[in-house]
């Protein structure tokens, strides 16, 4: 009996995907892929609701049942789009790792959602008034960085001293943001 040793360049790539014995394990493996706690929480909620609704294992669910579930969801188009995105992601992952033979989510279309960003942006005058009325200096600085840099709360919370640098009369923040993306934001003195 001979043993053959195979050397590989990237041991992580060579490992087979983690396997699941049941739906609960599959959902845990799927959720573990996301680095965002908000995404994990929202996707887990959607998966639990869906599995409770259909009342059967993922492998037994048919495309019509998925479509009926999404069509019957109460709420806005954004709510339905989140559920559709989450479930499509779950079925795609489950098929990729061999837990499911077919990805029934592939044929499901995520409904378009109205872009309401412009409705949610605070006017400059209102932002400056809010900043001026904040009595605590630390909070005024945080509000200024949030508004002036267009940062998310999670991005500001993740800032460390090493992420900040002086640039002429202004500053620079290196921000680790949504989707694991790093960006540089220039902050001018107000």
SESEGU-774510 format. One record per atom (N, C-alpha, C): x, y, z; residue in three letters; residue number from 1; atom name. Coordinates in steps of 0.2 Angstrom, whole numbers, plus 2048, in hexadecimal, padded with zeros to 3 digits. Layout:
<atoms>
{{X,Y,Z},ALA,NUM,CA}
...
</atoms>
This chain:
<atoms>
{{804,7FA,800},UNK,1,N}
{{800,800,800},UNK,1,CA}
{{804,806,800},UNK,1,C}
{{804,80B,7FB},UNK,2,N}
{{808,811,7FB},UNK,2,CA}
{{804,817,7FD},UNK,2,C}
{{807,81C,7FF},UNK,3,N}
{{804,822,801},UNK,3,CA}
{{806,827,7FC},UNK,3,C}
{{802,82B,7FA},UNK,4,N}
{{804,831,7F5},UNK,4,CA}
{{803,837,7F9},UNK,4,C}
{{808,83B,7F9},UNK,5,N}
{{807,842,7FC},UNK,5,CA}
{{806,847,7F7},UNK,5,C}
{{801,84B,7F7},UNK,6,N}
{{7FF,850,7F2},UNK,6,CA}
{{800,857,7F6},UNK,6,C}
{{805,85B,7F3},UNK,7,N}
{{806,861,7F5},UNK,7,CA}
{{801,866,7F1},UNK,7,C}
{{7FE,86B,7F5},UNK,8,N}
{{7FA,870,7F2},UNK,8,CA}
{{7FC,877,7F4},UNK,8,C}
{{7FB,87B,7EF},UNK,9,N}
{{7FD,882,7F0},UNK,9,CA}
{{7F9,885,7F6},UNK,9,C}
{{7F2,885,7F5},UNK,10,N}
{{7EE,888,7FA},UNK,10,CA}
{{7E9,883,7FE},UNK,10,C}
{{7EB,881,804},UNK,11,N}
{{7E8,87C,807},UNK,11,CA}
{{7E0,87E,809},UNK,11,C}
{{7DF,884,809},UNK,12,N}
{{7D8,886,80B},UNK,12,CA}
{{7D4,885,805},UNK,12,C}
{{7D6,886,7FF},UNK,13,N}
{{7D2,884,7F8},UNK,13,CA}
{{7D1,87D,7F8},UNK,13,C}
{{7D6,879,7FA},UNK,14,N}
{{7D5,872,7F9},UNK,14,CA}
{{7D0,86E,7FE},UNK,14,C}
{{7CF,871,803},UNK,15,N}
{{7CA,86E,808},UNK,15,CA}
{{7C3,86E,805},UNK,15,C}
{{7C0,868,806},UNK,16,N}
{{7B9,868,804},UNK,16,CA}
{{7B5,86D,808},UNK,16,C}
{{7AF,86F,806},UNK,17,N}
{{7AB,874,80A},UNK,17,CA}
{{7A8,870,810},UNK,17,C}
{{7A7,874,815},UNK,18,N}
{{7A4,871,81B},UNK,18,CA}
{{79D,86E,819},UNK,18,C}
{{79C,868,81C},UNK,19,N}
{{795,865,81B},UNK,19,CA}
{{790,866,821},UNK,19,C}
{{78A,865,81F},UNK,20,N}
{{785,865,824},UNK,20,CA}
{{781,85F,823},UNK,20,C}
{{77E,85D,829},UNK,21,N}
{{77A,857,82A},UNK,21,CA}
{{773,859,82A},UNK,21,C}
{{771,85F,82B},UNK,22,N}
{{76A,861,82B},UNK,22,CA}
{{769,868,82A},UNK,22,C}
{{763,86B,829},UNK,23,N}
{{762,871,827},UNK,23,CA}
{{765,876,82C},UNK,23,C}
{{764,875,832},UNK,24,N}
{{767,87A,837},UNK,24,CA}
{{76F,87B,837},UNK,24,C}
{{772,875,835},UNK,25,N}
{{779,876,834},UNK,25,CA}
{{77B,879,82E},UNK,25,C}
{{777,878,829},UNK,26,N}
{{778,87C,822},UNK,26,CA}
{{777,883,823},UNK,26,C}
{{772,885,827},UNK,27,N}
{{771,88C,828},UNK,27,CA}
{{776,88F,82C},UNK,27,C}
{{779,88C,831},UNK,28,N}
{{77F,88E,835},UNK,28,CA}
{{785,88F,830},UNK,28,C}
{{786,88A,82C},UNK,29,N}
{{78C,88B,827},UNK,29,CA}
{{78B,891,823},UNK,29,C}
{{785,892,820},UNK,30,N}
{{783,897,81B},UNK,30,CA}
{{784,89E,81F},UNK,30,C}
{{782,89E,825},UNK,31,N}
{{782,8A5,828},UNK,31,CA}
{{789,8A7,82A},UNK,31,C}
{{78D,8A1,82C},UNK,32,N}
{{794,8A3,82E},UNK,32,CA}
{{798,8A6,828},UNK,32,C}
{{796,8A6,822},UNK,33,N}
{{79A,8A9,81C},UNK,33,CA}
{{79A,8B0,81D},UNK,33,C}
{{795,8B3,820},UNK,34,N}
{{794,8BA,820},UNK,34,CA}
{{798,8BD,826},UNK,34,C}
{{79C,8C3,825},UNK,35,N}
{{79F,8C6,82A},UNK,35,CA}
{{79B,8CB,82D},UNK,35,C}
{{795,8CD,82A},UNK,36,N}
{{791,8D2,82D},UNK,36,CA}
{{78C,8CF,832},UNK,36,C}
{{78C,8D2,838},UNK,37,N}
{{787,8CF,83D},UNK,37,CA}
{{780,8D1,83B},UNK,37,C}
{{77F,8D7,838},UNK,38,N}
{{778,8D8,836},UNK,38,CA}
{{776,8D4,830},UNK,38,C}
{{77A,8D2,82B},UNK,39,N}
{{778,8CD,826},UNK,39,CA}
{{776,8C7,829},UNK,39,C}
{{77B,8C4,82E},UNK,40,N}
{{77A,8BE,831},UNK,40,CA}
{{773,8BE,834},UNK,40,C}
{{771,8C3,838},UNK,41,N}
{{76B,8C3,83C},UNK,41,CA}
{{765,8C3,837},UNK,41,C}
{{765,8C8,832},UNK,42,N}
{{760,8C8,82E},UNK,42,CA}
{{75F,8C2,82A},UNK,42,C}
{{764,8BF,827},UNK,43,N}
{{764,8B9,823},UNK,43,CA}
{{761,8B3,828},UNK,43,C}
{{764,8B2,82E},UNK,44,N}
{{761,8AD,832},UNK,44,CA}
{{75A,8AE,833},UNK,44,C}
{{757,8B4,835},UNK,45,N}
{{750,8B5,836},UNK,45,CA}
{{74C,8B3,830},UNK,45,C}
{{74F,8B4,82A},UNK,46,N}
{{74B,8B2,824},UNK,46,CA}
{{74B,8AB,823},UNK,46,C}
{{751,8A8,824},UNK,47,N}
{{751,8A0,823},UNK,47,CA}
{{74C,89D,828},UNK,47,C}
{{74C,89F,82E},UNK,48,N}
{{748,89C,833},UNK,48,CA}
{{741,89D,831},UNK,48,C}
{{73F,8A3,82F},UNK,49,N}
{{738,8A4,82D},UNK,49,CA}
{{736,8A0,827},UNK,49,C}
{{73A,89F,823},UNK,50,N}
{{739,89B,81D},UNK,50,CA}
{{738,894,81F},UNK,50,C}
{{73D,891,822},UNK,51,N}
{{73C,88A,824},UNK,51,CA}
{{736,888,829},UNK,51,C}
{{734,88D,82D},UNK,52,N}
{{72E,88C,831},UNK,52,CA}
{{728,88C,82D},UNK,52,C}
{{728,891,828},UNK,53,N}
{{723,891,823},UNK,53,CA}
{{721,88B,81F},UNK,53,C}
{{727,888,81C},UNK,54,N}
{{726,882,818},UNK,54,CA}
{{725,87C,81C},UNK,54,C}
{{728,87C,822},UNK,55,N}
{{728,876,826},UNK,55,CA}
{{72B,870,824},UNK,55,C}
{{730,870,81F},UNK,56,N}
{{733,86A,81D},UNK,56,CA}
{{73A,86C,81B},UNK,56,C}
{{73E,867,81A},UNK,57,N}
{{746,868,819},UNK,57,CA}
{{747,86B,813},UNK,57,C}
{{74C,86F,813},UNK,58,N}
{{74E,873,80D},UNK,58,CA}
{{74E,86F,806},UNK,58,C}
{{751,868,807},UNK,59,N}
{{751,864,801},UNK,59,CA}
{{74A,862,7FE},UNK,59,C}
{{745,863,802},UNK,60,N}
{{73E,861,800},UNK,60,CA}
{{73A,867,7FD},UNK,60,C}
{{73D,86D,7FE},UNK,61,N}
{{73A,873,7FC},UNK,61,CA}
{{73A,874,7F4},UNK,61,C}
{{734,876,7F1},UNK,62,N}
{{733,877,7EA},UNK,62,CA}
{{733,87E,7E9},UNK,62,C}
{{735,880,7E2},UNK,63,N}
{{735,887,7E0},UNK,63,CA}
{{72F,88B,7E2},UNK,63,C}
{{729,887,7E0},UNK,64,N}
{{723,88B,7E1},UNK,64,CA}
{{721,88D,7E8},UNK,64,C}
{{724,888,7ED},UNK,65,N}
{{723,88A,7F4},UNK,65,CA}
{{727,890,7F6},UNK,65,C}
{{72D,891,7F3},UNK,66,N}
{{731,897,7F4},UNK,66,CA}
{{72E,89D,7F1},UNK,66,C}
{{72C,89C,7EB},UNK,67,N}
{{728,8A2,7E8},UNK,67,CA}
{{722,8A4,7EC},UNK,67,C}
{{71E,89F,7EE},UNK,68,N}
{{718,8A1,7F2},UNK,68,CA}
{{71A,8A4,7F9},UNK,68,C}
{{71F,8A2,7FC},UNK,69,N}
{{721,8A5,802},UNK,69,CA}
{{723,8AC,801},UNK,69,C}
{{727,8AD,7FC},UNK,70,N}
{{729,8B4,7FB},UNK,70,CA}
{{723,8B9,7F9},UNK,70,C}
{{71F,8B6,7F5},UNK,71,N}
{{719,8BA,7F2},UNK,71,CA}
{{714,8BC,7F8},UNK,71,C}
{{714,8B7,7FD},UNK,72,N}
{{710,8B8,803},UNK,72,CA}
{{713,8BC,809},UNK,72,C}
{{719,8BF,808},UNK,73,N}
{{71C,8C3,80D},UNK,73,CA}
{{719,8CA,80E},UNK,73,C}
{{717,8CB,814},UNK,74,N}
{{714,8D2,815},UNK,74,CA}
{{71A,8D7,815},UNK,74,C}
{{719,8DD,814},UNK,75,N}
{{71E,8E2,815},UNK,75,CA}
{{720,8E5,80E},UNK,75,C}
{{725,8E9,80E},UNK,76,N}
{{727,8ED,809},UNK,76,CA}
{{72B,8E9,804},UNK,76,C}
{{72C,8EC,7FE},UNK,77,N}
{{730,8E8,7F9},UNK,77,CA}
{{737,8E7,7FB},UNK,77,C}
{{73A,8EB,800},UNK,78,N}
{{740,8EA,803},UNK,78,CA}
{{740,8E4,807},UNK,78,C}
{{73B,8E2,80B},UNK,79,N}
{{73A,8DD,80F},UNK,79,CA}
{{73A,8D6,80B},UNK,79,C}
{{737,8D6,805},UNK,80,N}
{{736,8D0,801},UNK,80,CA}
{{73D,8CF,7FD},UNK,80,C}
{{740,8D5,7FC},UNK,81,N}
{{747,8D4,7F8},UNK,81,CA}
{{74C,8D2,7FD},UNK,81,C}
{{74C,8D3,803},UNK,82,N}
{{750,8D1,808},UNK,82,CA}
{{74F,8C9,809},UNK,82,C}
{{749,8C7,80A},UNK,83,N}
{{747,8C0,80A},UNK,83,CA}
{{74A,8BC,804},UNK,83,C}
{{748,8BF,7FE},UNK,84,N}
{{74A,8BB,7F8},UNK,84,CA}
{{752,8BB,7F8},UNK,84,C}
{{755,8C0,7F9},UNK,85,N}
{{75D,8C0,7F9},UNK,85,CA}
{{75F,8BB,7FE},UNK,85,C}
{{75D,8BB,804},UNK,86,N}
{{75F,8B6,809},UNK,86,CA}
{{75E,8AF,807},UNK,86,C}
{{758,8AD,805},UNK,87,N}
{{756,8A6,803},UNK,87,CA}
{{75A,8A4,7FD},UNK,87,C}
{{75B,8A9,7F8},UNK,88,N}
{{75F,8A7,7F2},UNK,88,CA}
{{766,8A5,7F4},UNK,88,C}
{{769,8A9,7F8},UNK,89,N}
{{76F,8A8,7FB},UNK,89,CA}
{{770,8A1,7FE},UNK,89,C}
{{76B,8A0,802},UNK,90,N}
{{76B,899,806},UNK,90,CA}
{{76B,893,801},UNK,90,C}
{{766,894,7FC},UNK,91,N}
{{765,88E,7F8},UNK,91,CA}
{{76C,88D,7F3},UNK,91,C}
{{76E,893,7F1},UNK,92,N}
{{775,893,7ED},UNK,92,CA}
{{77A,890,7F1},UNK,92,C}
{{77B,892,7F7},UNK,93,N}
{{781,88F,7FC},UNK,93,CA}
{{77F,888,7FD},UNK,93,C}
{{779,886,7FE},UNK,94,N}
{{778,87F,800},UNK,94,CA}
{{779,87A,7FA},UNK,94,C}
{{778,87D,7F4},UNK,95,N}
{{779,879,7EE},UNK,95,CA}
{{781,879,7ED},UNK,95,C}
{{784,87E,7EE},UNK,96,N}
{{78C,87F,7EC},UNK,96,CA}
{{78F,87A,7F1},UNK,96,C}
{{78D,879,7F7},UNK,97,N}
{{791,874,7FB},UNK,97,CA}
{{78E,86D,7FB},UNK,97,C}
{{789,86C,7F7},UNK,98,N}
{{787,865,7F6},UNK,98,CA}
{{782,863,7FA},UNK,98,C}
{{77F,867,7FE},UNK,99,N}
{{779,866,803},UNK,99,CA}
{{773,865,7FF},UNK,99,C}
{{772,869,7FA},UNK,100,N}
{{76C,868,7F5},UNK,100,CA}
{{76E,866,7EE},UNK,100,C}
{{76A,862,7EB},UNK,101,N}
{{76C,861,7E4},UNK,101,CA}
{{76A,866,7DF},UNK,101,C}
{{765,86A,7E1},UNK,102,N}
{{763,870,7DC},UNK,102,CA}
{{762,876,7E0},UNK,102,C}
{{763,87C,7DD},UNK,103,N}
{{762,882,7E0},UNK,103,CA}
{{75C,885,7DD},UNK,103,C}
{{756,884,7E1},UNK,104,N}
{{750,887,7DF},UNK,104,CA}
{{750,88E,7E0},UNK,104,C}
{{754,891,7E3},UNK,105,N}
{{754,899,7E4},UNK,105,CA}
{{757,89C,7DD},UNK,105,C}
{{75A,898,7D9},UNK,106,N}
{{75D,89B,7D3},UNK,106,CA}
{{758,89F,7CF},UNK,106,C}
{{752,89C,7CE},UNK,107,N}
{{74D,89E,7CA},UNK,107,CA}
{{749,8A4,7CD},UNK,107,C}
{{74A,8A5,7D3},UNK,108,N}
{{746,8AB,7D7},UNK,108,CA}
{{749,8B1,7D5},UNK,108,C}
{{745,8B6,7D3},UNK,109,N}
{{748,8BD,7D2},UNK,109,CA}
{{747,8C1,7D9},UNK,109,C}
{{74C,8C5,7DA},UNK,110,N}
{{74B,8CA,7E0},UNK,110,CA}
{{747,8D0,7DD},UNK,110,C}
{{742,8D2,7E1},UNK,111,N}
{{73E,8D7,7DE},UNK,111,CA}
{{742,8DE,7DF},UNK,111,C}
{{741,8E2,7DA},UNK,112,N}
{{744,8E9,7DB},UNK,112,CA}
{{742,8ED,7E1},UNK,112,C}
{{746,8F1,7E4},UNK,113,N}
{{744,8F5,7E9},UNK,113,CA}
{{745,8FC,7E7},UNK,113,C}
{{741,900,7EA},UNK,114,N}
{{741,908,7E9},UNK,114,CA}
{{747,90A,7EC},UNK,114,C}
{{74B,90E,7E9},UNK,115,N}
{{751,911,7EC},UNK,115,CA}
{{74F,918,7F0},UNK,115,C}
{{74F,917,7F6},UNK,116,N}
{{74C,91D,7FA},UNK,116,CA}
{{752,921,7FE},UNK,116,C}
{{758,920,7FB},UNK,117,N}
{{75E,923,7FE},UNK,117,CA}
{{75D,92A,7FF},UNK,117,C}
{{75B,92E,7F9},UNK,118,N}
{{75A,935,7F9},UNK,118,CA}
{{755,937,7FE},UNK,118,C}
{{750,933,800},UNK,119,N}
{{74B,935,805},UNK,119,CA}
{{74E,935,80C},UNK,119,C}
{{754,931,80D},UNK,120,N}
{{756,930,813},UNK,120,CA}
{{75D,934,815},UNK,120,C}
{{75F,938,810},UNK,121,N}
{{765,93C,811},UNK,121,CA}
{{763,942,815},UNK,121,C}
{{766,944,81A},UNK,122,N}
{{765,94A,81E},UNK,122,CA}
{{768,950,81B},UNK,122,C}
{{764,955,81B},UNK,123,N}
{{767,95B,818},UNK,123,CA}
{{76D,95E,81B},UNK,123,C}
{{772,961,818},UNK,124,N}
{{778,964,81B},UNK,124,CA}
{{776,968,821},UNK,124,C}
{{771,96D,820},UNK,125,N}
{{76F,971,825},UNK,125,CA}
{{76D,96E,82C},UNK,125,C}
{{769,968,82B},UNK,126,N}
{{766,964,830},UNK,126,CA}
{{76C,961,834},UNK,126,C}
{{771,95E,830},UNK,127,N}
{{776,95B,833},UNK,127,CA}
{{77B,95F,837},UNK,127,C}
{{77C,965,834},UNK,128,N}
{{780,96A,838},UNK,128,CA}
{{77D,96C,83E},UNK,128,C}
{{776,96D,83E},UNK,129,N}
{{773,96F,844},UNK,129,CA}
{{773,96A,849},UNK,129,C}
{{772,964,847},UNK,130,N}
{{772,95E,84C},UNK,130,CA}
{{779,95E,84F},UNK,130,C}
{{77F,95F,84B},UNK,131,N}
{{785,95E,84D},UNK,131,CA}
{{787,964,852},UNK,131,C}
{{784,96A,851},UNK,132,N}
{{785,970,855},UNK,132,CA}
{{782,96F,85C},UNK,132,C}
{{77C,96C,85B},UNK,133,N}
{{778,96B,862},UNK,133,CA}
{{77A,966,866},UNK,133,C}
{{77F,962,864},UNK,134,N}
{{782,95C,868},UNK,134,CA}
{{786,95F,86D},UNK,134,C}
{{785,95E,874},UNK,135,N}
{{789,962,879},UNK,135,CA}
{{790,95E,87A},UNK,135,C}
{{790,958,879},UNK,136,N}
{{796,954,87A},UNK,136,CA}
{{79B,954,874},UNK,136,C}
{{7A1,956,875},UNK,137,N}
{{7A6,957,870},UNK,137,CA}
{{7A7,950,86C},UNK,137,C}
{{7A8,94B,870},UNK,138,N}
{{7A9,944,86D},UNK,138,CA}
{{7A4,943,868},UNK,138,C}
{{79D,944,86A},UNK,139,N}
{{798,942,866},UNK,139,CA}
{{797,947,860},UNK,139,C}
{{799,94D,860},UNK,140,N}
{{799,952,85B},UNK,140,CA}
{{79E,950,856},UNK,140,C}
{{7A4,94D,858},UNK,141,N}
{{7A9,94B,853},UNK,141,CA}
{{7A7,945,850},UNK,141,C}
{{7A4,940,853},UNK,142,N}
{{7A1,93A,850},UNK,142,CA}
{{79C,93C,84B},UNK,142,C}
{{797,940,84D},UNK,143,N}
{{792,942,848},UNK,143,CA}
{{795,946,842},UNK,143,C}
{{79A,94A,843},UNK,144,N}
{{79E,94D,83D},UNK,144,CA}
{{7A1,948,839},UNK,144,C}
{{7A4,943,83C},UNK,145,N}
{{7A7,93E,837},UNK,145,CA}
{{7A2,93A,834},UNK,145,C}
{{79D,938,837},UNK,146,N}
{{797,934,834},UNK,146,CA}
{{794,938,82E},UNK,146,C}
{{792,93E,82F},UNK,147,N}
{{78F,942,82A},UNK,147,CA}
{{794,944,825},UNK,147,C}
{{79A,947,827},UNK,148,N}
{{79F,94A,822},UNK,148,CA}
{{7A2,944,81E},UNK,148,C}
{{7A3,93E,821},UNK,149,N}
{{7A6,939,81D},UNK,149,CA}
{{7A1,934,81A},UNK,149,C}
{{79B,935,81B},UNK,150,N}
{{796,931,818},UNK,150,CA}
{{797,929,81B},UNK,150,C}
{{799,929,821},UNK,151,N}
{{79A,922,824},UNK,151,CA}
{{794,91F,827},UNK,151,C}
{{794,918,827},UNK,152,N}
{{78F,914,82B},UNK,152,CA}
{{791,914,832},UNK,152,C}
{{78C,913,836},UNK,153,N}
{{78E,913,83D},UNK,153,CA}
{{793,90D,83F},UNK,153,C}
{{792,907,83B},UNK,154,N}
{{797,902,83D},UNK,154,CA}
{{79E,904,83A},UNK,154,C}
{{79E,908,835},UNK,155,N}
{{7A5,90A,833},UNK,155,CA}
{{7A8,90F,838},UNK,155,C}
{{7A4,913,83B},UNK,156,N}
{{7A7,918,840},UNK,156,CA}
{{7A9,914,847},UNK,156,C}
{{7A5,90F,848},UNK,157,N}
{{7A6,90B,84E},UNK,157,CA}
{{7AC,906,84D},UNK,157,C}
{{7AE,905,847},UNK,158,N}
{{7B4,901,846},UNK,158,CA}
{{7BA,905,845},UNK,158,C}
{{7BA,90B,845},UNK,159,N}
{{7C0,90F,844},UNK,159,CA}
{{7C5,90F,84A},UNK,159,C}
{{7CB,90F,849},UNK,160,N}
{{7D0,90E,84E},UNK,160,CA}
{{7D5,914,84C},UNK,160,C}
{{7D9,916,851},UNK,161,N}
{{7DE,91C,850},UNK,161,CA}
{{7E2,91A,84A},UNK,161,C}
{{7E4,914,849},UNK,162,N}
{{7E9,913,844},UNK,162,CA}
{{7E5,914,83D},UNK,162,C}
{{7DE,914,83D},UNK,163,N}
{{7DB,915,837},UNK,163,CA}
{{7DA,91D,835},UNK,163,C}
{{7DD,921,839},UNK,164,N}
{{7DC,928,838},UNK,164,CA}
{{7E3,92B,836},UNK,164,C}
{{7E3,930,832},UNK,165,N}
{{7EA,933,830},UNK,165,CA}
{{7E8,93B,82E},UNK,165,C}
{{7ED,93F,830},UNK,166,N}
{{7EC,946,82E},UNK,166,CA}
{{7EF,947,827},UNK,166,C}
{{7EB,94B,823},UNK,167,N}
{{7EC,94D,81C},UNK,167,CA}
{{7EB,954,81B},UNK,167,C}
{{7F1,958,81B},UNK,168,N}
{{7F1,95F,81A},UNK,168,CA}
{{7EC,962,820},UNK,168,C}
{{7E7,966,81D},UNK,169,N}
{{7E2,969,822},UNK,169,CA}
{{7DC,964,824},UNK,169,C}
{{7DD,95E,822},UNK,170,N}
{{7D7,95A,823},UNK,170,CA}
{{7D9,953,826},UNK,170,C}
{{7D5,94E,825},UNK,171,N}
{{7D7,948,828},UNK,171,CA}
{{7D5,942,823},UNK,171,C}
{{7D7,93C,824},UNK,172,N}
{{7D6,937,820},UNK,172,CA}
{{7D4,931,825},UNK,172,C}
{{7CF,92D,823},UNK,173,N}
{{7CD,927,827},UNK,173,CA}
{{7CD,922,822},UNK,173,C}
{{7D0,91C,824},UNK,174,N}
{{7CF,916,820},UNK,174,CA}
{{7CA,912,823},UNK,174,C}
{{7C5,910,820},UNK,175,N}
{{7BF,90D,823},UNK,175,CA}
{{7BE,906,820},UNK,175,C}
{{7BD,902,824},UNK,176,N}
{{7BB,8FB,822},UNK,176,CA}
{{7B3,8FA,822},UNK,176,C}
{{7B0,8FA,81D},UNK,177,N}
{{7A9,8FA,81C},UNK,177,CA}
{{7A5,8F4,81A},UNK,177,C}
{{79F,8F5,818},UNK,178,N}
{{79A,8F0,816},UNK,178,CA}
{{79D,8EC,810},UNK,178,C}
{{79C,8E6,811},UNK,179,N}
{{79F,8E1,80C},UNK,179,CA}
{{7A6,8E0,80C},UNK,179,C}
{{7A9,8E2,812},UNK,180,N}
{{7B0,8E1,813},UNK,180,CA}
{{7B5,8E5,80F},UNK,180,C}
{{7B2,8EB,80C},UNK,181,N}
{{7B6,8EF,808},UNK,181,CA}
{{7B9,8F5,80C},UNK,181,C}
{{7BF,8F6,80A},UNK,182,N}
{{7C3,8FC,80E},UNK,182,CA}
{{7C3,902,809},UNK,182,C}
{{7C1,908,80C},UNK,183,N}
{{7C2,90E,808},UNK,183,CA}
{{7C5,913,80C},UNK,183,C}
{{7C7,918,809},UNK,184,N}
{{7CA,91E,80C},UNK,184,CA}
{{7C6,924,80B},UNK,184,C}
{{7C4,927,811},UNK,185,N}
{{7C0,92D,811},UNK,185,CA}
{{7C4,933,813},UNK,185,C}
{{7C4,938,80F},UNK,186,N}
{{7C7,93F,811},UNK,186,CA}
{{7C2,943,815},UNK,186,C}
{{7C4,945,81B},UNK,187,N}
{{7C0,949,81F},UNK,187,CA}
{{7C3,950,820},UNK,187,C}
{{7BF,955,81E},UNK,188,N}
{{7C2,95C,81F},UNK,188,CA}
{{7BF,95F,825},UNK,188,C}
{{7C3,964,827},UNK,189,N}
{{7C1,968,82E},UNK,189,CA}
{{7BB,96C,82C},UNK,189,C}
{{7B6,96C,830},UNK,190,N}
{{7B1,971,82F},UNK,190,CA}
{{7B1,977,832},UNK,190,C}
</atoms>
